[in-house]
Amino acid sequence: MMNTDIFHLVEFTNRNVFLTGKAGTGKTTFLNEFVKKTRKNHIILAPTGIAAINAGGVTIHSMFGLPLRTFIPTLERIDENLGNNIQDLVGHFKYRKQKLKLLREVELIIIDEVSMLRADVLDMMDFSLRHIRRNAQRFGGVQMLFIGDLHQLPPVVREEQFLLQYYDSPFFFSAKSLENSDLVTVELTKIYRQTDQHFVDILNGIRESSISKEQLDALNQRYDPHFEPKEEAFVYLTSHNHQAESINQKKLDELKGKSYTYAAEIFGDFKPSQYPVEEHLELKVGTQIMFVRNDASSEKKYYNGKLAEVIRLSNDEIFVTIEGKEGEYKLKKEIWENKKYSLNAEKQIVEEVLGSFEQYPVRLAWAVTIHKSQGLTFDRVIIDAGKSFASGQVYVALSRCRTLEGIVLKSRISSSIIFNDKRVASFQDATQMNAHIQEIYENEKYDYAVNKLLLDLDVAWVQLELNHWMAQVKKSKEIDILVASSLYNTVKMDSEALIKVFQKFSDYLKSKVRQVQNEEHWQILVNKSKASVHYFFNEVKEKIFDALKGFYAETKGVAGLKEHNEELRKFIDDVQDYLDKLQRTKLIDESLFEEEKKQKLTSTVVKVATQVITYRLFSEGKSIEEIAKERNLAASTIISHLAKYAENGNFSDEDLARIVSAEKREIFESQYPHPEDDGTLTFWKNHLPEDFDYGEIRLLISFFEGKEEM
C-alpha cells in the first residue's frame, strides 16, 4: 500500500523530494502506484537504458540530448578530451518543437535509481530546463522526485579526479543545482523482503558501516568455500558480467540433451543496450532460469527474481517448474516497450511507443551480476565478496536474499570491504524529514495550490503574442490594416483590463491564503476562485478567442497570407490551450469549473475532409496549381493541406520532390534542426536563400518533423 503522506507531499506541494529506503522497502512499488494516481504532468527518467525500461521511462541523456563526457560548471576553457564546459553544453540544446513544448509543460520529473546519477549530469539537466523554460529557478521551476538508495550502486565516473576538482562528490546531491535548496529526504522504513530481525540488523550494520564483531561473526558462519548446489536452486552473485556469463554458459554446456534457441521479436526503435533479456535465449531441459518480471495475471505464480527449472521444450513452447509451486507452467512471452513522451491536444504529457521487444521474461540464472540483481529477491544465493566488490556491492548482494540461512559465502567478509561513504550519511542526516512530512504538507499545500491556480489564470502572455501578431500584420500588403488595427486595439484594451483584474485577484488570494487556518477559511477561497475561473474563461473566450477566430476566417485562403495565417493560428491555438486548462483547473482536489458549463472548444477552421480531398488530387498526379484552380483555393492553402500529411510521416521522398527541388531540399537539410529556431516560418525565411518561398519552407519543416516522429 502506498504511503499516503509521501504521496501528498509530492502531489500537493512543489518540494523537491529524495525518496529512499533500505533494500526491500517498496521504493519501486511507490513509484508504480504514484504514477497511476498523480495528476501532475510528469516524466520518468533513469541514468541507464535498462533502468529506464524497467521504470517505464526514458534515459536522462536521450530526453535532454546530453553529451556523454563529464560536465564542468565553468565558463573557463577546459581540456575537451576530459569534459565539456557551460559553453560546450549550450551547443547541445537543439530540440525539436514537440520536445520543447513537452519540457515547457512538464510539472514533475521523476528520476529512478538515483544512486547511479552523477552530480554533473543533474547540473546539465538543470541548465537545459532553465534554458528551455526561460525560467531562472532551479530546474526551470520543475519539481524533482529522486528515488533510490545511495548505499547501493554508486555512479560510474570515468574522470573522477577531474570531476572532484569541481564537485564535493560524484553523487547527485553534490550538484550545484541543489546547493541551498529545500530538498527533503523521506525514507521508507518497513522492510518487506526480510522478516528475520537478526538478519535485518546485520544488513543495517553493513549498510551503515556500523556492523559489530558479533554480527560479522554470525555472517561469516555462512562461509563454505567448497559448497556446490545439489537439488536446491542457488544463484551465484558476481561482480562482473563476464563472470556471470562464464558460469551460466559452463552450466548450460554441462547439461545433456538438445539445445533450443528462442529469438526475440523486435519492432521499431529498441536499441541493444536496452534489451531487458537475451535477444537469443538458449535453453536445455534442466536449465535454471529466473523470471525478470512479476506475473501480471491473477494467478501471481512468479515474481521478479523467482527461480524455475526447464522440464520440457519444443520449438515454440517452454515448460518449467517454478520453485515452491506444484505442477508445470507454460511460459508466456512478455512485451517491453521503448517509449517517448509527447503532448496531446490538451497539453497533457502522454507516452508514445517507439518500439517493442517481445521475449520470454526469463534469463539463465545459475549466476547473475550484482547490477542486474538490484531490485530482485532470492531464497538462496552464493556470494564471493572478494576484493573485486565495489562500494555498495556487498550490501546489495546480501540484501537480495530473504534469509541469512539462504546465503553461502565463498570467501569471508572482512570489515575492510564494508565501508560507508560519510558524504552520503551527512547528506541524508541534514535533509531527513520523515518526522515533518505532514507538517510540510500542511504548511505548503495551500500556497502551492494558489500559485498553481495563478499560473493557470495569468493572461499577461496575451499582450506579448498580440504585439507579435501585429508586427507580422504590418509586414503584409494583403491585409486590411484598418480592420487588423481595430481588432488589435480591441483585444489589447480587453487584455489590459483582464490583467488588472488578475492582479487584484492575485493580491487578494496571496493575502488571504496566509490567513487560512481551517477548512472553512479555505472553502471561502475555493468559492472565490471558482467565480474567478468562470469570469476569466467567459471574458477570454468571447472577447479574444472568438474575435481572433473571426478574423482568421476572413484571411484564410487569401493568397500571400500564409505566413500571417500560420502566426495567427498559433496565437488562436494558445488561447484555446489557456481556456481548456481553465476548464481542468483544480484547487488541491476540488474542480473549479462546473461540469455542466464546460465547452468543447476548437480553433479549427480548415476541416480534415478538405485536406483529404487535396491529398487525393495530389496523389492522382495533379500539380499544386491545378489543384488550387480546381478547388478555387490559394496555392498556399493547398501546400498547408499537404504539410499536414507530411507532419504525420505520410509524405514520401517522391511526393516532396514534385514540389521542392533536390537542391533546395539539400540546402534546408544541411541547416535542420537549427539551434536558434524559434518555431516561426520567418526565422527560416531569413536563414535560407531568397528563392525559398514560405510554402516550400512550411512543407520542408513538416516533412522532416514527420520523418523524426516515425
Secondary structure, DSSP 8 states (H G I E B T S, - for coil): ---HHHHHHHHSS---EEEEESTTS-HHHHHHHHHHH--S-EEEEESSHHHHHHHTSEEHHHHHT--SSEE---SS---TTTEE-HHHHHTT----HHHHHHHHH--EEEESSGGG-BHHHHHHHHHHHHHHHT--SGGGG-EEEEE--TTSS----TTHHHHTTT-S-SBGGG-GGGTT---EEEEE---SS---HHHHHHHHHHHTT---HHHHHHHHTTB-TT----SS--EEEESSHHHHHHHHHHHHHHS-S--EEEE-EEEES--GGG-SS-SEEEE-TT-EEEE-S---STT----TT-EEEEEEE-SS-EEEEETT--S-EE---EEEEEEEEEE-TTS-EEEEEEEEEEE-SEEE-SEEEHHHHTT--BS-EEE---TT--TTHHHHHHHTBS-GGGEEESS---GGG----HHHHHHHHHHB-GGGHHHHHHHHHHHHHHHHHHHHH--HHHHHHHHHHHHHHHH-SSS-HHHHHHHHHHHHHHHHHHHHHHHHHHHHHHHHHTT--SHHHHHHHHHHHHHHHHHHHHHHIIIIIHHHHHHHHHHTT-TT-HHHHHHHHHHHHHHHHHHHHHHH-EETTEE-S-GGG--------S-HHHHHHHHHHHHTT--HHHHHHHHT--HHHHHHHHHHHHHTT---HHHHHTTS-HHHHHHHHHH-S-TT--S-HHHHHHHS-TT--HHHHHHHHHHHHHHHH-
